[in-house]
């Protein structure tokens, strides 16, 4: 891009950004951000940072939020007890009389639409309103509806906690005025709360889903609860969403579970609520937990002062913040000694500052200093300036954002599919309650009933109906044979094979919809991950541009202005079009010390992933060659991951964020044998070694190729690439 063209395009882009920010529609903002990203992508790495370019970068990193219906959002109306009597406009709870197999059984959404909303406070759990009642001076706080309105969590329950969990669910339903219980199917309505219950099971587990619609004058809350009980594991899924931009507060049921005694919740060594640590012996476990690849929820860490009014108040505030993030994150409060031990154990850029709350998002890479930017710090000044309610709402928003960026877990998707199939069968059985066999059985009893029938007199209405029937059918006498023939015709009005075909078609379509929804969730998660990666690359690019500008100024001051600002000739580097071409050039890398020992068929199996993944694979392999060359030249000492984070000038680069030096302990225990690949006997007498270190290539669809290698540079000066192919199984694989 020439300087003249770049300047002209930048002027147009800045005008477009200004118009979009001063009242543009969502579509105009999106288009402006797309154009800004395109401009930054084509910007030369040697381009110096300028105020105009910084403006574009800030605009790209600013999230787009839909316009709110109100300037701000009510997050905490006064807490009032929910009335439950006819005098308040609500109706007493009454179980519906429709049988489970009836096609007329309404869903909670349909039931809610049929009845007007009762006058009641906006408090879903018949107790605390969303985000607690703020003081009058802070009754409004703006919330991003795309990030904060949904509460979604999966809680694994230990076997010893099953009975407690079932009892807690039943009491939670009872607190909403519902007589519905786990183990009961049907529908129920009470005072603006509409519920339905469905069962399903597979070979190992039983699933019970309860769906609620809670109707208020200005908002509806929709809740899906799935309780899974199996021989191997039990879990609870809760998904709460609100119409519009209301904040979905933490359900009381979740708070009760996470605040229960130890041993109830499985899989989270520090729980899913508030945990106080005053034993420095627990710090090594905390460090391992923070850096675990299997951790999929955020962790908030704060140092709590001991004693004094300020310390006690901060502890109370921390407990209240943890209620906003319960079930979605782990909130850890450290005493002074534990906080000091944690700061000594972590790299400097990842430590929690004194008097602040630090967020540790999933996927922490302590070996990559650039990754520290993702894990934000809520400083002491901000917490002193804002109220406890605002701080809790902010942390709750962060936790909900992380929850929504993850796809729905595979086990939940499978349960939803089974339950939906059960509901479809129930609906179809209610729609076609009788079959030909059932009707024939009733017909066969007509003769037997006639033998025992007593003579009865018909009413005038019945006599008129019989006469009308004979006239319409063109018969003069209603004989036994005619009655049997008429009954048989009625029984055969719907062919059983047609009903079965319709059922099969509906169930298949339901399964297809579930598959599409699952793929949609995965793609959305991948898009979010790519956006996060792009933002990181933009930050790195800006930092590099500023570094280049600083070096250019120093060269100019040293009398080398021409060398400082001249443009280098573009280098036309080779990049394979696909993985087939990559295979053809693997031997070219051997002269750089990078030797491929894997199966070429695994490489060709991902050929459909396209140019981007193949090009990234080549860049990763060239970076390995650059690492070996830098060590040989004496320009670098260390391992591959350290090289990628501090690449010497003039050597091949590859994003450190797309490299993992090891697998998790859980993955290695479960699937470590899948990561053992061939090497020369001079490297290992067995002819194979475990290759944990790997590169992550561009995702394509639902797959993400990997490159696994062994660094034997300290033995023979080479790196052996044992695998290029699809993502190997990990402990989180569905």
N, C-alpha and C positions, 0 to 999 in steps of 0.2 A: 504494500500500500504506500504510495508516494506521500510526501509530507503535505502537498497541496490538497490532494484528495482527502487525506486523513483530516486536515483542518476543516475542510468544507463539510465533511460528513459529521464531524464532532459538533460543529455549530448547529446543524440540522437536528442532531440527536439531543442536544441540550434544550433546544426549543420544544421538541416533542416531549421531553421529560417534564419541563416546566408546565406545559399545558395539561399533561396527565395528572400532575400533582395538585394542580389548582382547581380540581373539580371534574377530572375525567372519569369516565365510567370504568367498571372493572375490566371490560374488554380493552379499553384504551391503555390502562395501566399494564395489563398483561402484554399487549403488543409492544409497548415501550420497553418493557424489561427484556423481551425477546430480542429486540433490535439492539439494546445495550449489551446483552451477552454476546451477540454476534460480533459487535464492534470490538469488544475486549478480547474475544477469541482470536481475531485477526490482527490484533495489535502486536507489533514487533516486541520481542523480549528486551530489545535494546532501547525501547522508547522510554524516555525519562518520565517520571511521575510529575503531573501538573495538577493545579487545583481543579481544572475542568475534568480531567480523568478521574480524580478522587471523587468528584461529584457523581460521575457515572457509576463508579464502584459502590458508593453508598446507596445509590438508588437501586442497584441490582440486589443488594443485600437486605433491602427493606421489604419485609413480608407484606403481601397484598391481602387486605381484609375486606370483606363485603361491607357495604354501607349498613349501619344499624338502623333499626326502626326508630330508636330514640337516641338522643345524644349520649346517654350513658345507660348502664344496666343496673337495675335493682338486684343486689345480691344478698340482701339480708332483711326481709320484712320482719316485723316484730314476731317473736315466737308466741304462738297461742296453741292451746290444746284443740285438737280437731273435734268439733262437735259430732255427735252421732245420734241425732234424734230428728224426727220429722219436723220439729219446730224450727230447725235451722235450714230447712230446704233440702236436707239429705233424707234418704230412705233407709229404713232398717235393712240389715243384711238378710237376703233371702236367697237360698239355693235355687237355681233354675230347675224346672221340672223336666226339661228335655233330656232324653236318654243319651248316653255317650255316642250311640251309633246314629243319632238323628241328624239328617242333613241340615236341619233348621238351627242347629247349635251355632250361635254367633261367636265370632272372635272378640277379644277384648276391644279391639279398635272399632269394630262395628257397633258393639254395645255402647261404647263411649259416644259415638256419633249420634246414636238414637236418643240420648237423653241430654238435657241441658246441664251445664256445669253448675254444681251447687256453690253457694257462697261459702268459701273456706279460705284460710290463710295458705300461702304458698309454702308448705312444709311437707315434703314427701314422706318423711318417716314419723309423722305424728309427734315430732320433737324438734330438734334443731333445724332451723331453716337453712337453706344453702349458704355455706361459708360463714355461718354464725351472724348474729345480729350486730351490725356495726353501730357505733355511736352516731348521734345525729349529724355531727360535723363531717362524718365520712360515710354517709349512707349510700353513696354511689361510687362505683369503681369500675372503670372500663375493662371489659373482658373480650378477648378475641374469640368470637363464637366458633370459629373453625377449630380452635385448639382446646377450648375449655368446656364446651357444653356437653361432652360425652365422657362418661366414666366407664371404664372397661378393664376387667382384671380376671385372671385365672389363678385360683388358690388351690394348691395341692394339700390334701388333708391326710395326716397320718392315720393309721388304722385305729389307734387308741382315741382319736378325736371324732370318729364317725357319729357316735350317739350324741355327743355334745353339739355337733354341727346340725344334725337333723332336728334336735330340740330347738336350737337357735333359729333355724329357718321357720319352723312352725310358729314360734313365739313372735317372730318378725311379721309373719302374715297375720297373726292374731292382732298385733298392734295396729294393723291397717284396717281392722274391722272385718276381716275375711275369715270365714269358717273353713277355708280350703287348707288341706294338710298334705304333706308329702305322703305318697301312697294312695291318694285319691285322684280320680280323673273327673273332669267335668268343667263347668263354668260357674262363676260367682260374681255378684255385684253387691257393693255396699258403699253407700255414701260417696259416690263419685270415683270409686276404685273398681275397675273391671278386670277380671282375671280368668284365665283358662289354664288347664293342666293336661299334659299328654305324656304317655309312657312309650318307651322303646327299649330294645335290648339287642345285644349281639351275643357271641359265644362266651364272652368273658364279663361283660358289664351290663348294668341296668341304668337307664337314663330317665330322668324325670325333668321335664321342662315346665316352668310356670312363666306365663307372660302376663304382664300387668300394664294397664293404662290408667294413670292417675290424672283425673281431669280437674283443672282449676279454671277460674274465669279467664285468665290470660295466658295459660300455658298448659300443655299436656306433657307428662313424663311417661316414657315408654321403658319398661324394664323386661329383660330376658334373663331368667335364672335357670341354669342347668345343673343338676346334681347328678354326678356319675359315681356309682358304687360298684367296684369290681374286686376280683381276687388279688390283683397286683397293686392297684392304686385307687384312690378316691380323689375327686377334685370338684371344685365349685366354680362355675363361670357366671359372672354378673356383668351385664351390659345395660347401662342406663343412659338414655339420651333425652333431650328436651326439645320441644318445638321452639323455633326462634333462637334467641341468643341467651337463654338462661343458663346459669352455671349449675351443672349436675353435681350436687354435693355427694360426699362419701356416704353410702348407705349405712344405716346404723348396724345392720347385720354384719357388714365387713368390719366395722370398728370393734364390734363385740368379739369377732373371731381373732383379729390380730392382737387384741389386748388380752386374750385368754392365756392360760398357763402354757409354759414351754412344752413342746411335743405335739401340739395340735397341728401346726402348719409345718409341712415338710418341704425340704429343698432350699430353705433360706436360713443360713446359719445365724443371721442377726435379725430374723423376723421381717415382717412387712409393716411394722409400725414404729413406735418409739423405743429405742434401746439406749441405755446409759452405760458407758464403759468407764470404769475407774480402776481397771486392772491392766497394767502394761503388758502382761503376758498374753493378752488377747490381740495385741497390735499386729503380730505376724499373721494371724488368721485374717484380720481386717485387710491388711495389705494384699494378701492372696485373693480375698473376695473382691476387692476393688479391681484387680487386674485380671480376673477370670473372664475368659471368652464366653463362658456359659451364662454369665450374669446378663439378664435381659431387662432389668429395671434400674432406674437411677438410684443413687445413694446420696443423701444429704448429710454432710458432716459439719458439726459445729462444736466449738469449745465453750463450755458452760462454766462460768465463774463459780467458785465454791463459797457459800456463805454470803451474808450481807443481803440487803434488800435488792440490790441490782442483780446479784446472782440468782436469788430466788425468783425474781420476776422474769429473768431470761429463761430460767428452767421452765416456768409456767408457760411462757410464750412458745418455747420449743415444743412442748407437749401439744399445745393447741395447733401449731403448724403441722405436726405429725398427723393430726386428725384429718387435715385437708389432703394429705398424701397417703393415708392408710390404704393398704392393699395395692398401691401403685408404686411405692418406693420404700426404701429403708431409711429412717431418720436416726442418726447416731449422734449422741451428745457425749463429748469427751471431757473428762476433768483435765486440769492443767498438766499433770504428769503424763497422762495418756496422749494428750495432744502434742506434747513435746516429743514423745517417743514416735508418734506417727510422722511428724515433720522430719525427724532424723532418718526414718526408714524410707521415705519417698524422695524422688528427685526434686530438686529445689522448685522447679516450675509447677509441680503438681501438689504442693503442700497446702493445707488449709490455713489461711492467715488467722492471726489472733482476733477474736471478737467478730468473726465473719462466718457465713454459711457457704460452704463450697459444694457444688453439684458435680458428682462424678457420673457422667452418662455411660451407657453400655459401650464396650469396645475400647476401654482405656489402653493406650499404648505408651507405657512409661519410658520406653526407649526412644520415642520420637518427641523431641521438645515442642515441635509445632502442634502436636495433638493437645497440648495443654490449653490451647485457646478455646477448645470446645467445652471445657468443663468450667463453667462460669462461677464467679464469686459474687455473693451478695454481701457487700461491705457493711461495716459497722455504722458508717454515716448514713447509708440508705435505710438501714433498719431503725436507726434512731429517728430519722425523719418521717418514715412511714409508720402507720399503726400496725399492730400485730395482725389485724384482719387483712390488711393489704399485703403484708409479707406472706401470710398463709395462702392467700389467693394466688399470689405470684408463684410460689412453690408448687401449689396444686395445679396451676396451669402448665408448668414445666413437666410435671409427672404425667398429666393427661396427654400432652403433646407426644411424649415418648411412647405412651401406650397406643395411641392412634397410628403412629408411624409403623408399628409392627403389624404384620398380617395376623389374622385370626389363627390361633394354633391349630395344627392338623387334627388333634384329638377332638377339639371342639367342633371343627367342620364336619368330621365323621359323625359325631353325635347329632348335630343339626340335620344332617342328611337322613339318618335313620328316623329321627323324630318326624321330619317332614313327610317321609314315606308313610309312617304310621297314621299321620293326620289325613293324608290323601286317601288311604284305604278306608279310614273311618268315614270320610265324607262320601266316598263312592258307595260304601255299604248302606249308608243312610239314604242315598239318592235312589238306589235300587234294592229295596229291602227284601224283595221276594224273588226267587228263581223258579224256573219251571218245575223242579223237583218239589220245592215247598208247596207250590200251588197244586200239583198233582196229589200230594198227600192230603191236602184239604179236600180236594174233589172226591177222593176215594172214600171219604167219610160221609158223603152226602146220603148214600143209600142207607148206611147204618143209622144215621140220624133220622131219616124218613121213617124207618121201621118203628122207631120209638116216639115219633111225634104225635102229639094229641091234636085233635081238630080245634082250630082256633078261628075266630071271626076276624076279618080284616076291617080296619077302620075305613072310613070314606076316603081319606087321603091315600091310603095304601091301595085301595081298589082302583082309584083313578090312576095311580102310577102304573099299576099292572096293565090297565087298559091302554095307557099311552105307550108302554113298552111293546105290547103286542102290535099296536098299529105301526110303530116305527120299524119293527123288525119284520112286519108282514106275515105274522102267524096268527092263527085263530085260537090255538090252545097252547098253553105252557106245559109241555109234557116233561117227564123225567129226562128223556133223551135230549130234549132241547136245552134243558138247564145244564146238563153235563157238557153238551157241545159249546154252549155259550161260555161256561167257566173255563173250558179248555182253550178257547180262542183268547180269552182274557189273559190266561196264564202265559200264552205264547206271544203276547204283544211285544215283549222285549226278549230277544234271544240271549241266552246266557253267554254264548261265545262272543257276541258283540260287546256285552258288558265287560268280559274278561279282556278283550282286545283294547277297549277304551281304558280300562284300568292300567294295563301294561303300558299304553302310550303315555298316559299322564305321569306314571311313575318314572318312565325313561326321560320325559321332558324335565321333570323335577330334578333328576340326577344331573342332567346337562346344565340346568340353571345353576346348580350347586357348584359344578366344575368351573363354569364361567366366572362365578362370583369368587371362588378361591383363586383362580388365576388373576382376576382383577385385583384382589387384595395384594397378591405377591408383586404384581407389576407396580402398584402404587407404592409399595414399600421400596422396590428397586429404584423408582423415580425419586423418592425422597432421599435415598442413600446417594444417588448420583448428584442430586442438588446440593446435599451437604458436602460431597466431595468437590463439586465445582466451586462452592463458596470457599473451601479451603485452598483450592488452587488459585482462586482470585487473590486471596490474602497473600499467598506465597509470591504470586506474580507482582503484586504491588510492592511487597518488601524487596523483591529483587530489583524492580525498577528504581526504587529509592536508593538501593545500594549502588546500582550502576551510575545513577546521577551523582552520587557522592564521589565515586571513583573518577568520573569524568571531570568533575570540578577540580579534584586534586591533580589530575594529569594536566589540565589546562593551566593551573597555577604553576606547574612545574615546566611550563613552556612546551607542552606536547598537546596543544588543543586539536590539531589536525588528527593525530592518532586517536584522541579521545572521542571525537564525534563522527569519524568516518564510518560509513556503513560497510559491514563485511559482505563479501560475495555470498549469496545463498548457496548452501550445500545440498545437493540432490542425493540424499541418503536412500539406500535401498529399503523398501518395505514390502513384504510379501502380500500378494492380493488375497490369499487364502491359506489355509493350513496345508494344503497339498504342496503349494510353492514353498511353504516354510520347511516341510520335510525335505524338499530337494536341496535346501541350503544349510541343513544342519551340520553337514560335514565341513562347511566353510568355517564354522566356529572352532573346530578342533585346533587350528593354528593359534587361536587365542587362549587355549587351555580349557575350553568348555566342551565336554564330551557327552553326547547323548547315548544312554545305555538302555533306554526304554523301548516300548513296543510302538512302532510307527502306526499300527492300526488304531491305537488309542488316540493318536493325534488326528488321524484322518476322520475319526468318528465325530469330531467337533467341527468339521470343515464347513458345515452349514452356518456356523456362527458369524461368518463374514469377515470383512477386511479389518474392522476395528480390533477384534480379538486377536487375529493373526499378527497384526502390526504391533500390538502391545506385547505379544509373546516374543517377537523378535527383539523389541527394545529391552525387555527383561533379560533375555539371553545376552545381548550386547552389554548390558550393565554388569553382568557377571564377568564378562571378558574384561571390561574396564576396571572392575575391582581387582582382578588378578594383575593387570598391567600396572595399576597404581601401587600395589604392594611391591611388585618387582622394581618399579622406578624409585621406590623409597618415598613416594608422595603420600602414602597412607599406611597406617597400621591399625588393625582392628578386624571386626567381622563384617559380613555383608550388610546387616541392618545398620550398623554404625556408618558404613560407607554411604549408604543411600541417604542418611540424614546429614552427612557432611561431605558431599562429593567434592573432591579437589577440582580446581579449574582445568578445563580441557578434557575431562573424562566423561564417558556416557552416563546419562542420568535416567532415573526411573523413580516414580513417586514412592516415597517411603511408606505412605499410607496404604499402598497396595501390596505390601510385603509383610509376612508374618514369620518371625524367627522360630516359632514352635507351635505345636498344637496344645490344646488343653489337656489336663491330666485325665479328665473323664473320657474325652475322645480317644486318647491313646490306650486307655484301659479297655474300651469297647471295640475299637477299630484300628488299633496300632498295627496289626498284622497286614492291613491293607496298604500301609505306607512303607513297606519294605521292598526295596528295588535293587537292581543289579549294579554291582561295581566290580572292578578288577580284584583278583585275589590278593594283589599287593596292597590293596586298601583294607580288605577284610578277608580272612581265610575262607569264610563261608560263601563268598561271592555275592553278598547282598548286605545292605545296611538299612536301618530305619531312617527315612528322610522326612523329618518334621517341617523343616523350613520350606516355605513355598511362596510363590507370587500369585496374586489374584488378578485375573484378566477381566476385561469388560464383560459385563453380564449381557446375555442375549436370551430373551424370553424368561423361562424359569430355570435356566442353567447358567453356571458360572465356571468357566474353565480354570484350571490350576496348573502350575509348574512346580514340581517337587524336585529338590536337588540336594546333593551332599557336598559340602565344602571340604575338600581334601588338600587345600593349598598348603597346609603345614606339612603334608606328607610327600606329595609328588608335584605340587604346584598346579593342580588341576581342580576343576569342579565337574562333578558327574550329575547330569540331569537324568533322573530315573523315570520321570513321568511327565507327560504333557497330555491333558485330557479333561474329561468332565470332573466336576467337584466330587471328591471321594466322600464317603459317608462320614458324618460326625455325630456326636451324641444328640444334637438337636434335630437331626434329619427326621422328617415325618414318616 
